[in-house]
Amino acid sequence: MSEHDPMPESDIPAEWRQADDTLADAAAEHVPAGSQGWLAQQRFVHGLLRALHTADASAREARLQNLLQSIDAERAAAPRTGPRHWLLVAAAALLLATLGVYAVLPPRLPTAEAAVQRVVEHLARDVDLRYQLLFTATAADGEQKLRHEFDLVTRPGMHFLVDGKLSFGAMQLGEFRIGCDGQELWARSANGAMRRAMPIAEREKLLQGLGDVLDLGYLDVHALVRRLPEDFELKVVGSEQGEGGRRLLRIEASRERGGRRPVLRSAFLLCDEQTGMVTRLEVQAATGRGARREIAFELVGEEPAGTIDYRRPW
């Protein structure tokens, strides 16, 4: 064995081992002769092991810290299962469900007063509107006594033209036209044999001459609808789809019996929610002893500007 070969572990003298201070708290006081090389080798080997052990400990600690941080991050991101957490989850789910249901519900209906005000504004325009007019008179026992169909053109300010044919059962009174230019009321038969004109304040005389088949005050549609919020309880009772997908509102107006005869008892409107255009209007008046009159207005459309003359034609 050369001097560079390591000494077998079994040949190391006991005094050399006692001088090995690599694991001791202090340096050895006595170093045996010939042991310097072995002791240096021991210290070198133990130093390497200690360095490796320390580095590994630091690495393990770093890995542990990273693992803990990852756990904290995952815990923060993961769903919680505590009572408070589930309460928040339930509240959020309820909110989402409510919003989802609200999104598919039909739009909320406006107030009747707002809808009627829009109608009034639409009817107040300086235009001529044409309606098909159906007048019926019904007795207290439900028997229909009169039924008349008229053509009505009207403009705000008590301007109207009514064309139609009067009949009482089998008796035909012929075709006629009634007009009003806001100041003067007039009536004329189709053949011109009968002509009457008078101030609008005396309209009752004209009505008596025509058999009292119409209350002419109802023919100013703008004024009629404008009075509804003052005299009636209004209610939007539903809606339906009109032409072009527009929503039409159904508005009912009702009040208690009383007042002068005949008295307007109830009204029904079908109007465009966006524009306020009335497509149908029905009014019912009580005439005493259970009898009633009903007038239904069905919109035909607007007349071209400047084509309607409400003045008497003679």
Residue pairs with C-beta under 8 A, 6 or more apart in sequence:
6 41
7 38
12 38
13 32
13 35
15 32
15 35
16 32
16 35
16 38
16 39
18 28
19 28
19 30
19 31
19 32
19 35
19 39
20 28
20 39
20 42
21 27
21 28
21 39
22 42
22 43
22 46
22 47
23 46
31 39
79 85
79 89
106 239
107 247
109 236
109 238
109 239
109 249
110 236
110 249
110 273
111 236
112 234
112 235
112 236
112 251
113 229
113 234
115 236
115 249
115 251
115 271
115 273
115 276
116 225
116 228
116 229
116 234
116 251
116 269
117 229
118 271
118 273
118 275
118 276
119 225
119 269
119 271
119 276
119 277
119 278
120 222
120 225
120 226
120 276
121 276
122 275
122 276
122 277
122 278
123 129
123 156
123 221
123 222
123 225
123 226
123 276
123 278
124 156
124 222
125 156
126 155
126 156
127 155
127 302
127 303
127 305
128 153
128 154
128 155
128 302
128 303
128 305
128 307
128 308
129 153
129 154
129 155
129 221
129 299
129 301
129 302
129 303
130 151
130 152
130 153
130 299
130 300
130 301
130 302
130 303
131 151
131 152
131 153
131 154
131 221
131 297
131 298
131 299
131 300
132 149
132 150
132 151
132 152
132 297
132 298
132 300
133 149
133 150
133 151
133 152
133 162
133 164
133 295
133 296
133 297
133 298
134 147
134 148
134 149
134 150
134 294
134 295
134 296
134 298
135 146
135 147
135 148
135 149
135 150
135 213
135 214
135 293
135 294
135 295
136 144
136 146
136 147
136 148
136 293
136 294
137 144
137 145
137 146
137 147
137 213
137 287
137 291
137 292
137 293
138 144
138 145
138 291
138 292
138 293
138 294
139 145
139 290
139 291
140 289
140 290
140 291
141 290
146 168
146 213
148 164
148 165
148 166
148 167
148 213
149 164
150 162
150 163
150 164
151 162
151 163
151 164
152 160
152 161
152 162
152 219
152 297
153 160
153 161
153 303
153 308
154 160
154 161
154 219
154 220
154 221
154 222
155 308
155 310
156 220
156 222
156 223
157 182
157 220
157 222
158 180
158 182
158 200
158 220
158 223
159 180
159 181
159 182
159 220
159 310
160 178
160 179
160 180
160 216
160 219
160 220
160 310
161 177
161 178
161 179
161 308
161 310
162 177
162 178
162 179
162 214
162 219
163 175
163 176
163 177
164 175
164 176
165 172
165 173
165 174
165 175
165 176
166 172
166 173
166 174
166 176
166 210
166 211
166 213
167 173
168 211
173 211
174 189
174 190
174 191
175 189
175 190
176 187
176 188
176 189
176 190
176 194
176 210
177 187
177 188
177 190
178 185
178 186
178 187
178 206
178 210
178 214
178 216
179 185
179 186
179 187
179 188
179 310
179 311
179 312
179 313
180 186
180 200
180 216
180 219
180 310
181 310
181 311
181 312
182 200
182 310
183 199
183 200
184 197
184 198
184 199
184 200
184 311
184 312
185 197
185 198
185 199
185 200
185 202
185 203
185 206
185 216
186 195
186 196
186 197
186 198
186 312
187 194
187 195
187 196
187 197
187 206
187 209
187 210
188 194
188 195
188 196
188 312
188 313
188 314
189 195
195 314
196 206
196 209
197 312
198 205
198 206
203 216
206 216
207 213
207 214
207 215
207 216
214 295
215 262
215 285
215 293
217 223
217 224
218 224
218 264
218 283
218 295
221 278
221 281
221 297
224 281
224 283
225 269
225 278
225 281
228 234
228 253
228 267
231 253
231 255
231 264
232 253
232 254
232 255
232 266
232 267
233 253
233 254
233 255
234 251
234 252
234 253
235 251
235 252
235 253
236 249
236 250
236 251
237 250
237 251
237 252
238 249
238 250
239 247
239 248
239 249
239 250
239 273
240 247
240 248
240 250
240 270
241 247
241 248
242 248
242 272
242 279
246 272
246 273
246 274
246 275
247 272
247 273
247 274
248 270
248 271
248 272
248 273
248 279
249 269
249 270
249 271
249 272
249 273
250 268
250 269
250 270
251 268
251 269
251 270
251 271
252 266
252 267
252 268
253 266
253 267
253 268
253 269
254 265
254 266
254 267
255 265
255 266
257 263
257 265
257 286
261 286
261 287
261 288
262 285
262 286
262 287
262 288
262 293
263 285
263 286
264 283
264 284
264 285
265 284
265 285
265 286
265 292
266 283
266 284
267 281
267 282
267 283
267 284
268 280
268 281
268 282
268 283
269 278
269 280
269 281
269 282
270 278
270 279
270 280
270 281
271 277
271 278
271 279
272 279
277 299
278 297
278 299
279 298
279 299
280 296
280 297
280 298
280 299
281 296
281 297
282 294
282 295
282 296
282 297
283 294
283 295
284 292
284 293
284 294
285 292
285 293
285 294
285 295
286 292
287 293
